[in-house]
Amino acid sequence: MRKIIQKIKGEIQTLDEYLRSKATDTLEWETLELEHIFSLLTFGYWVGLPAPPIGISLELMPVMEKEIVNMIQRVDLAAAPLSELFSYLDID
């Protein structure tokens, strides 16, 4: 009887670990998507979306530093897709 209870506890613990890791992955994905939505709201006027007030955009600039750097890198690489491939492969 004890073996059965220990086996059930082990299965429950394994399930708990799996669900916790899945929840963490989901939260990270949602955070990334929220950053993308935030970027689109803040810089959407470049693609024709209504822009938020300029004061809000300027206040949010420090928060958006990572997104701005990524956007600038993508704009630089947009004209040269082969160089983007080499940057992924780390070829000098």
C-alpha positions, -999 to +999 in steps of 0.1 A: +000+000+000+029+024+008+044+018-026+012+028-043+009+060-022+046+069-029+041+062-066+010+085-067+029+112-048+057+109-073+033+112-102+016+143-086+050+159-080+061+153-116+028+167-129+032+197-106+068+204-119+055+201-155+026+225-150+048+250-132+074+250-161+046+253-186+031+283-167+065+300-167+069+295-204+034+309-210+041+339-188+073+346-207+055+343-241+027+366-229+053+392-217+070+391-251+037+395-269+027+424-246+061+441-255+053+437-292+018+451-287+033+480-267+058+486-295+031+487-321+010+511-300+040+534-294+055+533-329+024+523-349+023+557-367+051+544-389+027+517-403-004+539-403-019+533-369-031+562-348-004+573-325-007+578-288+000+614-275+037+624-280+041+630-243+033+594-234+056+582-262+085+602-249+079+591-213+079+555-225+111+558-246+135+546-218+113+515-213+114+508-250+151+509-254+155+471-262+127+472-287+141+503-304+175+487-307+159+455-322+139+476-346+169+495-358+189+463-363+161+448-384+158+479-405+196+478-411+194+441-421+162+444-442+181+455-472+206+426-469+189+393-460+221+374-467+240+393-441+211+385-416+217+348-423+254+352-417+247+371-384+226+341-372+253+316-382+281+337-365+303+336-396+330+362-398 
